[in-house]
Amino acid sequence: MLDNIREAKIEKLNRLVAAGEEAYPQESKKEYTNQYVVEHFDELTEKPLTLAGRIKSMRVMGALAFVHIEDESGKIQILVKRDIVGDERFDLFANNIDMGDFIQATGTLFVTKTGEKTLQADAWKLLAKTLLPIPSEFYGLKDIEALLRKRYLDLMMNQETRELFLKKTIFWKTIRTFLNNEGFSEVDTPALEGIAGGADARPFITHHNALDRDFFLRISLELPLKKMLVGGFEKIYEIGKVFRNEGIDAEHLQDYLAMEFYWAYGDMEKGMDAVERMYKEIVKNVVGEDMKTQYDDVEIDWSGTWPRVDYFVEFKKETGIDLSGEVSVEELKKKADELGIKYDTADGKGRMIDTIYKKTVRQRLIQPCFLMGHPLEVSPLAKKDPNDTKRVLRFQPIACKSELGNGFSELNDPQDQRQRFEEQAKLREAGDEEAQMLDEDFIEALEYGMPPAVGFGLSERLFSFLMNRSIRETVVFPPMKEEGEVKTGKAKETKIAVVVLNKGASMERWEEMNTVGHLNAAFAARGGKGLLMQDEIQTKDNQAIKLNIQHAILIKEAGSSEVIQKLIKESKVQKLDVAEFTREMLKTTNDKKIIEETKAKDIDDVEFLGALVFGEKGKVESLTKEFELYK
């Protein structure tokens, strides 16, 4: 079908060329934008003018052809009349020009009987012929993967998408203007580095043929900018690409724009004041004067004074662990196991604190605030708090359960910096690929002296949260799998969910179905939309049906609570996702009562009615192979 359409369009192009049209001319005589013509219509009616754009609609009625052309600014109607352009040119236009083609038209303005501002063409010219059909707005793209892969079609058909990226231009322009007005100078540092430093992240590696050595693509802008402070600059910033060879999710990409500023002789208080003012300016310019955005179904108000949240206090509230005392990595891993939080066996103390914090404290931080007083172990580049050496002088603007920036009172003691780098190096040797590398060149620069300074960084993640979209949706052409690997059915990365019911619990059928329903609901709530190939599918008559998850779900049965409890433990050891359902959860929907009754029991006294295990198919099947399918 598509091949036939393309062949027909090529035939039309050939007829146009045979008639003397240049297929793809190198210039256009376009004089004004469509919006300018509409807004200054009366001033322009007395003289001929030339407009150009893509044809978005076309109606041929006898000796008249009405088309709407669109440029970046908007649409305007063009009228091509047989008695004005002549029979040959009219027939050439009517029979060979299609929706999607780029044309220019020269003529005079008038208003139709229906009141529409229109250019009556004395002449027309082909600027570019489309060879593929343009999808209509009605049947437009629904699949988010297709939208991202063919973003040019999304931009072409959806004004909202174009406006999104115009807002992104405003976002970065506001940051530049703010920092320039605050006396900062914009600088540019290399994207290729001998040592990937400044962040906890896995880098990309490339080979420099001329120098015959490997380089890392930078994971942060930080260390070169701080070297510039050593060299005498006092207020600098950079906006540039950074690259992190990590997973994709709603908040993370491997290739994204970041901004970092460094302010010699500045301190944390000055930094937080500047950041709060800058963020409010960004929000006002991007979303409007009311400075309110949406996060899921919650309204986020950026306009008030942002409260300050103590890391240690909130961590203790959520976990019972007091980070001001002596806390071992084993204690943190035990707590993570209790909370069902996954971690790597190689994770050290800092990584464990950060992992638990992200699953507990951060989940409570919805409205804008500053998180302050981070543990030393999670901040290898920040200066110690002189009043409490277990803490560092660090702040993070947080909203919508996510870090939306990161600031330090910068560490400038070279001996302290070396010690922290060496501790990070031990973590790398133990298997932590995101631990920071020992950078001798940076330490040497610090030994020449760096003034006290505050530094701060943000990325385009902030913009995605202001737009209430995933970060991939706010990047024009995000990294994608090769087209042959696009999901067309069940997930290519084969995973499976298995529900195991306790047949020894003598449940009635409705109780078993209730257990299955609650397990699946808990599983879906934690997995979110990542379980979907896409949110919905379309019927032939363009009706939407919400799509099921892309993974298979089986129901099996076990003989006792003890067997299910053993399955749960083994699944957690193998880092599989687990949902559990107990007798207390079946008896009441009162969460407080469930918590109280469960707290009064040892784990062996809890009756497990069922569990759901989700993850890599081979692992899940191996753990559940002894169980029979539910009958």
BELLIN-V848458 format. One record per residue. N is the residue number from 1. NEAR is the number of other C-alpha atoms within 10 Angstrom. Layout:
# BELLIN-V848458
n=N near=NEAR
n=N near=NEAR
This chain:
# BELLIN-V848458
n=1 near=5
n=2 near=10
n=3 near=10
n=4 near=9
n=5 near=13
n=6 near=15
n=7 near=13
n=8 near=15
n=9 near=20
n=10 near=17
n=11 near=14
n=12 near=19
n=13 near=22
n=14 near=15
n=15 near=15
n=16 near=20
n=17 near=14
n=18 near=11
n=19 near=12
n=20 near=9
n=21 near=16
n=22 near=15
n=23 near=16
n=24 near=12
n=25 near=11
n=26 near=8
n=27 near=7
n=28 near=14
n=29 near=13
n=30 near=14
n=31 near=12
n=32 near=12
n=33 near=19
n=34 near=21
n=35 near=16
n=36 near=12
n=37 near=21
n=38 near=17
n=39 near=10
n=40 near=11
n=41 near=16
n=42 near=11
n=43 near=9
n=44 near=16
n=45 near=16
n=46 near=11
n=47 near=9
n=48 near=14
n=49 near=19
n=50 near=20
n=51 near=25
n=52 near=26
n=53 near=24
n=54 near=24
n=55 near=23
n=56 near=22
n=57 near=15
n=58 near=18
n=59 near=13
n=60 near=15
n=61 near=10
n=62 near=9
n=63 near=14
n=64 near=15
n=65 near=17
n=66 near=18
n=67 near=22
n=68 near=19
n=69 near=26
n=70 near=23
n=71 near=17
n=72 near=13
n=73 near=10
n=74 near=15
n=75 near=19
n=76 near=24
n=77 near=21
n=78 near=27
n=79 near=22
n=80 near=26
n=81 near=22
n=82 near=18
n=83 near=11
n=84 near=14
n=85 near=16
n=86 near=13
n=87 near=13
n=88 near=10
n=89 near=17
n=90 near=21
n=91 near=14
n=92 near=15
n=93 near=20
n=94 near=20
n=95 near=12
n=96 near=19
n=97 near=21
n=98 near=22
n=99 near=19
n=100 near=23
n=101 near=20
n=102 near=22
n=103 near=19
n=104 near=22
n=105 near=24
n=106 near=21
n=107 near=21
n=108 near=18
n=109 near=24
n=110 near=18
n=111 near=13
n=112 near=13
n=113 near=7
n=114 near=6
n=115 near=8
n=116 near=12
n=117 near=17
n=118 near=22
n=119 near=25
n=120 near=22
n=121 near=22
n=122 near=18
n=123 near=17
n=124 near=20
n=125 near=19
n=126 near=22
n=127 near=20
n=128 near=19
n=129 near=22
n=130 near=17
n=131 near=20
n=132 near=15
n=133 near=14
n=134 near=16
n=135 near=14
n=136 near=12
n=137 near=11
n=138 near=7
n=139 near=11
n=140 near=15
n=141 near=17
n=142 near=15
n=143 near=15
n=144 near=17
n=145 near=18
n=146 near=14
n=147 near=17
n=148 near=20
n=149 near=20
n=150 near=14
n=151 near=19
n=152 near=13
n=153 near=16
n=154 near=23
n=155 near=17
n=156 near=18
n=157 near=18
n=158 near=14
n=159 near=12
n=160 near=11
n=161 near=17
n=162 near=16
n=163 near=12
n=164 near=20
n=165 near=15
n=166 near=12
n=167 near=17
n=168 near=19
n=169 near=12
n=170 near=15
n=171 near=23
n=172 near=19
n=173 near=13
n=174 near=20
n=175 near=17
n=176 near=19
n=177 near=12
n=178 near=18
n=179 near=18
n=180 near=15
n=181 near=10
n=182 near=11
n=183 near=12
n=184 near=20
n=185 near=16
n=186 near=14
n=187 near=13
n=188 near=13
n=189 near=16
n=190 near=10
n=191 near=16
n=192 near=18
n=193 near=16
n=194 near=14
n=195 near=21
n=196 near=25
n=197 near=23
n=198 near=18
n=199 near=21
n=200 near=21
n=201 near=20
n=202 near=19
n=203 near=24
n=204 near=17
n=205 near=16
n=206 near=12
n=207 near=12
n=208 near=11
n=209 near=8
n=210 near=6
n=211 near=8
n=212 near=8
n=213 near=10
n=214 near=15
n=215 near=19
n=216 near=19
n=217 near=22
n=218 near=26
n=219 near=27
n=220 near=24
n=221 near=27
n=222 near=23
n=223 near=20
n=224 near=18
n=225 near=21
n=226 near=26
n=227 near=20
n=228 near=18
n=229 near=23
n=230 near=19
n=231 near=13
n=232 near=11
n=233 near=16
n=234 near=19
n=235 near=23
n=236 near=23
n=237 near=24
n=238 near=21
n=239 near=21
n=240 near=18
n=241 near=18
n=242 near=20
n=243 near=21
n=244 near=21
n=245 near=16
n=246 near=15
n=247 near=8
n=248 near=13
n=249 near=11
n=250 near=15
n=251 near=16
n=252 near=16
n=253 near=22
n=254 near=18
n=255 near=16
n=256 near=18
n=257 near=16
n=258 near=21
n=259 near=22
n=260 near=21
n=261 near=25
n=262 near=28
n=263 near=25
n=264 near=20
n=265 near=13
n=266 near=18
n=267 near=17
n=268 near=19
n=269 near=12
n=270 near=12
n=271 near=22
n=272 near=21
n=273 near=10
n=274 near=15
n=275 near=20
n=276 near=20
n=277 near=13
n=278 near=17
n=279 near=19
n=280 near=16
n=281 near=20
n=282 near=23
n=283 near=23
n=284 near=18
n=285 near=16
n=286 near=22
n=287 near=15
n=288 near=12
n=289 near=12
n=290 near=11
n=291 near=19
n=292 near=15
n=293 near=18
n=294 near=15
n=295 near=17
n=296 near=11
n=297 near=7
n=298 near=11
n=299 near=13
n=300 near=18
n=301 near=17
n=302 near=21
n=303 near=18
n=304 near=11
n=305 near=9
n=306 near=16
n=307 near=12
n=308 near=15
n=309 near=17
n=310 near=14
n=311 near=20
n=312 near=19
n=313 near=16
n=314 near=19
n=315 near=19
n=316 near=14
n=317 near=12
n=318 near=14
n=319 near=17
n=320 near=11
n=321 near=18
n=322 near=14
n=323 near=18
n=324 near=14
n=325 near=8
n=326 near=8
n=327 near=13
n=328 near=12
n=329 near=15
n=330 near=12
n=331 near=13
n=332 near=21
n=333 near=22
n=334 near=13
n=335 near=17
n=336 near=19
n=337 near=15
n=338 near=10
n=339 near=13
n=340 near=17
n=341 near=19
n=342 near=19
n=343 near=16
n=344 near=12
n=345 near=12
n=346 near=15
n=347 near=20
n=348 near=23
n=349 near=19
n=350 near=19
n=351 near=22
n=352 near=26
n=353 near=21
n=354 near=16
n=355 near=17
n=356 near=23
n=357 near=17
n=358 near=16
n=359 near=17
n=360 near=19
n=361 near=20
n=362 near=20
n=363 near=13
n=364 near=15
n=365 near=18
n=366 near=17
n=367 near=17
n=368 near=23
n=369 near=20
n=370 near=23
n=371 near=22
n=372 near=20
n=373 near=22
n=374 near=23
n=375 near=24
n=376 near=21
n=377 near=19
n=378 near=17
n=379 near=20
n=380 near=26
n=381 near=23
n=382 near=23
n=383 near=24
n=384 near=24
n=385 near=17
n=386 near=10
n=387 near=8
n=388 near=13
n=389 near=13
n=390 near=17
n=391 near=24
n=392 near=27
n=393 near=25
n=394 near=28
n=395 near=27
n=396 near=25
n=397 near=23
n=398 near=22
n=399 near=23
n=400 near=22
n=401 near=18
n=402 near=20
n=403 near=19
n=404 near=19
n=405 near=21
n=406 near=19
n=407 near=24
n=408 near=26
n=409 near=27
n=410 near=28
n=411 near=23
n=412 near=22
n=413 near=16
n=414 near=18
n=415 near=12
n=416 near=16
n=417 near=21
n=418 near=18
n=419 near=13
n=420 near=18
n=421 near=21
n=422 near=16
n=423 near=17
n=424 near=23
n=425 near=18
n=426 near=15
n=427 near=22
n=428 near=18
n=429 near=11
n=430 near=14
n=431 near=15
n=432 near=21
n=433 near=17
n=434 near=18
n=435 near=26
n=436 near=26
n=437 near=21
n=438 near=20
n=439 near=18
n=440 near=12
n=441 near=13
n=442 near=18
n=443 near=20
n=444 near=13
n=445 near=20
n=446 near=21
n=447 near=14
n=448 near=11
n=449 near=16
n=450 near=21
n=451 near=19
n=452 near=17
n=453 near=23
n=454 near=27
n=455 near=27
n=456 near=25
n=457 near=22
n=458 near=21
n=459 near=19
n=460 near=23
n=461 near=25
n=462 near=22
n=463 near=23
n=464 near=20
n=465 near=22
n=466 near=21
n=467 near=20
n=468 near=17
n=469 near=17
n=470 near=16
n=471 near=22
n=472 near=22
n=473 near=20
n=474 near=21
n=475 near=20
n=476 near=18
n=477 near=14
n=478 near=16
n=479 near=14
n=480 near=13
n=481 near=10
n=482 near=8
n=483 near=10
n=484 near=7
n=485 near=9
n=486 near=15
n=487 near=15
n=488 near=10
n=489 near=9
n=490 near=14
n=491 near=17
n=492 near=12
n=493 near=11
n=494 near=13
n=495 near=19
n=496 near=20
n=497 near=22
n=498 near=23
n=499 near=25
n=500 near=29
n=501 near=29
n=502 near=24
n=503 near=18
n=504 near=12
n=505 near=17
n=506 near=10
n=507 near=14
n=508 near=10
n=509 near=9
n=510 near=9
n=511 near=14
n=512 near=18
n=513 near=13
n=514 near=14
n=515 near=26
n=516 near=20
n=517 near=12
n=518 near=19
n=519 near=22
n=520 near=20
n=521 near=13
n=522 near=16
n=523 near=20
n=524 near=16
n=525 near=10
n=526 near=14
n=527 near=13
n=528 near=11
n=529 near=13
n=530 near=14
n=531 near=16
n=532 near=18
n=533 near=21
n=534 near=18
n=535 near=17
n=536 near=15
n=537 near=14
n=538 near=14
n=539 near=8
n=540 near=7
n=541 near=7
n=542 near=11
n=543 near=9
n=544 near=13
n=545 near=11
n=546 near=11
n=547 near=13
n=548 near=14
n=549 near=18
n=550 near=20
n=551 near=21
n=552 near=15
n=553 near=15
n=554 near=13
n=555 near=16
n=556 near=20
n=557 near=20
n=558 near=23
n=559 near=15
n=560 near=17
n=561 near=23
n=562 near=16
n=563 near=13
n=564 near=23
n=565 near=20
n=566 near=10
n=567 near=20
n=568 near=22
n=569 near=13
n=570 near=13
n=571 near=21
n=572 near=16
n=573 near=13
n=574 near=13
n=575 near=18
n=576 near=17
n=577 near=21
n=578 near=23
n=579 near=20
n=580 near=22
n=581 near=20
n=582 near=17
n=583 near=16
n=584 near=20
n=585 near=20
n=586 near=15
n=587 near=11
n=588 near=11
n=589 near=10
n=590 near=10
n=591 near=11
n=592 near=10
n=593 near=14
n=594 near=17
n=595 near=12
n=596 near=11
n=597 near=13
n=598 near=18
n=599 near=11
n=600 near=10
n=601 near=10
n=602 near=8
n=603 near=11
n=604 near=10
n=605 near=11
n=606 near=18
n=607 near=19
n=608 near=24
n=609 near=29
n=610 near=29
n=611 near=25
n=612 near=28
n=613 near=27
n=614 near=24
n=615 near=21
n=616 near=16
n=617 near=16
n=618 near=11
n=619 near=17
n=620 near=20
n=621 near=18
n=622 near=9
n=623 near=16
n=624 near=18
n=625 near=10
n=626 near=11
n=627 near=15
n=628 near=13
n=629 near=15
n=630 near=13
n=631 near=6
